[in-house]
Amino acid sequence: MLLCRIRTLLAALWLGLVVTLGAAVTPTLFAMLERTEAGRIAGQLFRIEAHAGLGLAVALFLIERRLASLRMAAGRGSVMSLNLLLVLGALFCTVLGFFALQPMMEAARLGQGSFSFGALHGASSTLFLVKGLLLLGLVWRAAGESPA
């Protein structure tokens, strides 16, 4: 079914973006550039990933809802599926990790707020890793799912 293939492709695209950014691009930036400049560029790249992630999450959510509805109509499942939970989990990690913690990290960098930059960066990094694992699970399940 075409919808299943599109879902797998979008999930793999998002996972590839997260892995490339987290495992290759960011470490390379910090290895080659001055720390402040590397952080500024990495921040922009994480902003791009967060916005792309929002769009991909919406698309994946709509696809998963449609597939779950089709399974439910065929008597093979419910409206809520594990794949849908994986998408929602990745979306939650994106929203909390970038849109909530990033402004707090900027404030901490300026000496404001009640949390240190290191603690917030650690929390953000953990959420980014969890997002990658959730997306890996989604890709794994989607690729192994029979389209019928």
C-alpha positions as CSV (number, residue, x, y, z in Angstrom):
1,M,0.0,0.0,0.0
2,L,1.4,3.4,-1.0
3,L,0.5,5.0,2.3
4,C,2.7,2.5,4.2
5,R,5.6,3.2,1.9
6,I,5.2,7.0,2.3
7,R,5.1,6.5,6.1
8,T,8.3,4.4,6.0
9,L,10.0,6.9,3.8
10,L,9.1,10.0,6.0
11,A,10.0,8.2,9.2
12,A,13.4,7.1,7.7
13,L,14.0,10.7,6.4
14,W,13.4,12.1,9.9
15,L,15.6,9.5,11.5
16,G,18.3,10.1,9.0
17,L,18.2,13.9,9.7
18,V,18.4,13.2,13.5
19,V,21.3,10.7,13.2
20,T,23.2,12.9,10.7
21,L,22.9,16.0,12.8
22,G,23.6,14.3,16.1
23,A,26.3,11.8,15.1
24,A,28.2,13.5,12.3
25,V,27.5,17.2,11.8
26,T,27.5,18.6,15.4
27,P,30.6,16.7,16.5
28,T,32.4,17.8,13.3
29,L,31.5,21.5,13.9
30,F,32.9,21.4,17.5
31,A,36.0,19.6,16.3
32,M,36.8,22.1,13.5
33,L,35.5,25.5,14.7
34,E,35.8,27.7,17.8
35,R,33.3,26.7,20.4
36,T,31.0,29.7,20.2
37,E,30.8,29.6,16.4
38,A,30.2,25.9,16.4
39,G,27.4,26.3,18.9
40,R,25.8,29.1,16.9
41,I,25.8,27.0,13.7
42,A,24.7,23.8,15.6
43,G,21.8,25.8,17.1
44,Q,20.7,26.9,13.6
45,L,20.8,23.3,12.4
46,F,18.8,22.1,15.4
47,R,16.3,24.8,14.7
48,I,15.9,23.6,11.1
49,E,15.6,20.0,12.3
50,A,12.9,21.0,14.9
51,H,10.8,22.7,12.3
52,A,11.2,19.9,9.8
53,G,10.4,17.5,12.6
54,L,7.1,19.3,13.3
55,G,6.1,19.0,9.7
56,L,7.1,15.3,9.5
57,A,5.4,14.5,12.7
58,V,2.1,16.0,11.5
59,A,2.4,14.1,8.2
60,L,3.2,10.8,10.0
61,F,0.4,11.4,12.6
62,L,-2.1,11.8,9.8
63,I,-0.8,8.8,7.9
64,E,-0.8,6.6,11.1
65,R,-4.4,7.7,12.0
66,R,-5.5,6.7,8.5
67,L,-3.8,3.4,8.7
68,A,-5.2,2.7,12.1
69,S,-8.7,3.6,10.9
70,L,-8.3,1.1,8.0
71,R,-7.1,-1.6,10.4
72,M,-9.9,-0.9,12.8
73,A,-12.5,-1.0,10.0
74,A,-11.1,-4.4,9.0
75,G,-11.4,-5.6,12.6
76,R,-7.6,-5.8,13.1
77,G,-6.8,-3.1,15.6
78,S,-7.8,0.1,17.3
79,V,-7.5,3.8,16.5
80,M,-4.5,4.0,18.8
81,S,-1.4,2.1,17.6
82,L,2.1,1.6,18.8
83,N,3.3,3.4,15.7
84,L,1.1,6.4,16.5
85,L,2.5,6.5,20.0
86,L,6.1,6.4,18.6
87,V,5.2,9.4,16.4
88,L,3.7,11.3,19.3
89,G,6.7,10.5,21.5
90,A,9.1,11.9,18.9
91,L,6.9,15.0,18.5
92,F,6.9,15.4,22.3
93,C,10.7,15.2,22.4
94,T,11.0,17.8,19.6
95,V,8.6,20.2,21.3
96,L,10.1,19.9,24.8
97,G,13.7,19.5,23.6
98,F,13.8,22.5,21.3
99,F,10.9,24.8,21.8
100,A,10.9,24.6,25.7
101,L,14.5,23.9,26.6
102,Q,16.3,25.9,23.9
103,P,15.0,29.3,25.2
104,M,15.9,28.2,28.8
105,M,19.4,27.3,27.5
106,E,19.8,30.8,26.0
107,A,18.8,32.4,29.3
108,A,21.2,30.2,31.2
109,R,24.0,31.1,28.8
110,L,23.3,34.8,29.9
111,G,23.4,33.8,33.6
112,Q,19.6,33.9,34.0
113,G,17.2,31.2,35.1
114,S,17.4,28.6,37.8
115,F,19.1,25.8,35.8
116,S,22.6,25.7,34.5
117,F,23.4,25.6,30.8
118,G,25.1,22.2,31.3
119,A,22.0,20.7,33.0
120,L,19.7,22.0,30.3
121,H,22.0,20.9,27.5
122,G,22.2,17.4,29.1
123,A,18.4,17.2,29.2
124,S,18.1,18.5,25.6
125,S,20.7,15.9,24.4
126,T,18.9,13.1,26.2
127,L,15.6,14.1,24.6
128,F,17.3,14.2,21.2
129,L,18.7,10.7,21.8
130,V,15.3,9.4,22.9
131,K,13.7,11.0,19.8
132,G,16.2,9.1,17.6
133,L,15.4,5.8,19.4
134,L,11.7,6.4,19.0
135,L,12.2,7.1,15.3
136,L,14.4,4.0,14.9
137,G,11.6,1.9,16.4
138,L,9.1,3.5,14.1
139,V,11.2,2.9,11.0
140,W,11.9,-0.7,12.1
141,R,8.2,-1.4,12.6
142,A,7.1,0.3,9.5
143,A,9.7,-1.4,7.3
144,G,8.7,-4.8,8.7
145,E,5.0,-4.3,8.4
146,S,3.1,-6.0,5.6
147,P,1.2,-3.6,3.5
148,A,-1.9,-5.8,3.3
